[in-house]
Amino acid sequence: MTADEPTILATSCGLTAGTRTQFSFSPLSELAFDLAGVTGRPLKVCFLATAMGDDRSLLSHCYEAALLRGLVPSHVVTFPMPNVEDVTAHLLEQDVVWVFGGSVAGLLAMWRLHGFDTALRAAWEAGVVLTGVSAGSLCWHVGGTTDSFGPDLQPVTNGLGFLPFANGVHYDSEEQRRPLFHQLVAAGTLPAGYATDDGAGLLYRGTRLVEAVSERDGAGAYHVERGPDGAAVETPLDARRL
C-alpha cells in the first residue's frame, strides 16, 4: 500500500539521538511512515545519502535505527556505482524514501547523472512517500539556499521541481538563511515558497501544501512571497504540533 496521492514531507529535522543506536526517528519521520498507510506488514524504507557522498557509516546507523523500529531498510547509492540494477523498480517497491542532508548541489548532479531524478518522480507519482531533511527537503522544490559551495550561502535554482515553490531550511538556526531567502524571492531568482525552522516540516499532497507540522515547541513554518513593492513578505503558518 502507498499513499493515495503523491506525497512529500519536506523537513528541517527527522532524526534524533538514539539510546541503543546512534539515531532514532523523530516525530517528523514517524509522520512520514504513517502517511504511507501500511498495515499488516513491516514498512519498507529506502535511504538515500547521496548528499553525504553515500556515507556507509551513516547508512549503517540508519539501518540499525530502522531494524530496531521494525522497518525493512534498504538503500541506493551512486558511488562507486549504483548498487541496484533498476533504481526505478527498487523505489517503486518502497513505502517511504528518506533523503539525508548535505550537499544538495552534489545530490542533484549525481541523481541526474544516474537517472535517479526520473526514478524518484515515478515513485512519487505512484504514491511512495518522499521525505528528507535539509538537502532532502530542498531537492523536491525549485530551489532554495545552500552551503553546498562553502560557508557563505548561495542560491540553488535547479531543484527537481516536483513542487513549484522555493524552499528554505534551518530558518531559525543559521543566520544567513532567512535574509538570503528573502533576497532571492524579492529579486525573482526564486519563486514564492515555504521555509521551516529546525523541527518543522511541510506536508504536500500533489503540489498543494496541506499543512505545516512541528515536532518541538516554537518550531515554525513560513510562506515567503514577493510583495507589490518588490520586497519579500513573510507570513507565519499555523503548524500542527506532533
N, C-alpha and C positions, 0 to 999 in steps of 0.2 A: 504494500500500500504506500502511496505517496500523497503529498498534499493535493487538494482538489483543484488548485490552480497554481501557476508559477509563484514561488515564494522565496523571498530573500530577507534575512535578518542581518542587517549591517551594524556592527558594533564597535565600541571602543573598549571592549573587555571580552570575557568569555572563559578565562582560566583563572584559577586561584591556587594558592599553595595547598598541597595535599598533606595528609597526616602520615599515610603509609607510602605515598608516592610523591614524586616531585610536583605534579599538578593534580588538581581535581577540576571538575567542570562547575563553573559558577552558574547562577540562575539564568543568565542570558543564553548560555549553551543549552541548559535544560529546556528552556523555551523552544529553541530550535529543534531539539529532539521531539518535544511534544507536538510541534507543528507538522511533523511527518505523519502523525496519525497511525503509528504502528501498534498493533495489538496481537497478542498470541505468539510472538516470536521476538528474539533479540533484535534490536535496531542495528542497522548497518551504517557505519560512518566511515567516510574516506577522508584522510588528512592530506592536505597539500601544503608543503613547507617550501615551495619554490622561492618565496621572498626571503627565506633564510638559507638559500643555497642548498635546499634539500637536506638540511642538517639531520643526520641519522640519530644523534643523541636526543634531539628534540622530538623526533618521531617516536623513538623508543619510550620516552617519558609519557607521551600521549597514548601509546599502546597500553602501557601499564595502567593509566587512569581509565582508559576505555574498558579494559578487561575487568578491573575492579568494579566498574559501574555496570557490568553485564552487557556491554555493547560488543558488536563484532567489528573490529577495526581493520582498515586497510589503508594503503597509501599509494600515491602515484608520484613519481619523481621524474625530473628531466635530466639530472646528472648521474652518471656519465652518459646515460641514455634512458629513455622511458622504460620503466620496469614492467609494463604490460603491453601486449601487442596491439590491443584495440582499446584506446582510452575511452572512447565514446561508450562502447559496450560495458566497460567496467563501471563508469559513472552512472549509467542507466540502471545498474543493479543495486545502487546505493539508496539509502533513505535520506542521508544528510551528507553534504560535502562541507568540510570545515577547513578554512584557509587561514594560515598564520600571517602575522605581521612581518615587517622587514622592508625590503626594497620593492616598492610597487612598480618602479620602472623596470627592474630586473625581472620581476614576475610577469609583467605584460609582454616583455620581449621574448622570454622563454616560452610562455604559453602560446604566443602566436607562431613562433618558430616550429613548435611541435604539434600545432593544431588543437591545443587544449581549449582555446577560445571557442571553437565551434563545438567541441565535445561538451563544454560546460553549458553552452546555450541549449544544446539538445537536452541535457539533463534538467535544466531549469524549466524548459517548456514542457517536459514530461512530468513535472511536479516534484522532482528531487529538491529538497530544501537546501539552499545555498546560504552559508553563514561564514563569518570570519571576523577578525579583529584588525583594525588599523589598515594595513595594505589589503587585508582580506575584507575590508569594508569599502575602501576607495575603488577597488578594481571593478566592482559591478556598475559604477557610476560613469559619467562622462569624464570626470576628473576631480582634482582637489589640490591639496598642498602636500608636499612630500619632502622628507630629508634623504631621499634616495641618492642625491648628488652631493650631500655634505650637510654640515650643521646649520647653514643658512637655508631656510626652506625655499623651495622653488615650486612653480606650478607643474602639475601633470595634467595634460589635456587629452590623452589618448586612451582613456579607460575603455573597458569593454562596451559601455553604453547600454547595457541591458536596461538600466534605469536612466531616464533622460534628465538627470539632475547632477549638480555638483555635490561633493561630499566633503565635510570637514570632520577630522577625527582629533582626539586628545585635546578637545577645545578648551578645557579648563586647566590642563596640566602643562602645556607647552606654550610659552608666551608669544611665539611668533604665529601660532596657528590662526587665532581669531582675526588679527588685523590683516594678514595676508589674504585670508579667505574673503574678507570684506572688500579688499582692494581688487581682487580678481573678479569678483561678481560685479562690482561697480563699473569696472572697465570693460565688461563684456567678454573678458578672457574665459570666464566660466559662466555657465547659465545659473539661474537661481537654483538653490539646493538646500540641503539639510546638514546639520552638524550635530555631533554628540560629544558631551563630556565623557571622561573616563567613567565607565559603569553604566552607560546608557546605550540604547540601541534603537534602530529604526526598522519597523516591520512593513514590508511591501508585499502586496498581493498583485500579481501582474506588475504594472508600472505605477500603481497607486500606493502612496503612503497611507496605511490604515491606522497606525498608532506608533507613538514613541513609548519606550519602556525603560525602566531603570531598575538596577539591582542594588543601588545604595542610595541612601537619603542625600538629597542635594544634587544628584547627577541629572543634568538637564539635556534637552534636545532643542534645536532651534531651526527656524526657517529663515533663510537669508535671500533677499532679492534686491534688484536694482530699483530704487525709488524714482519718482518723477523728476527729482532734481539731480539725478545721476549718482547719488550717494547710496551706499548699501543700507538696507533696512533689515534689522534683525528682530524676529518675533519669537519669543519663547513658546514652546509647545507643551501641552499637558502630557506628562509622562506617567504612565501607569507603573506603580511600584510593584515589582515582582516579589 
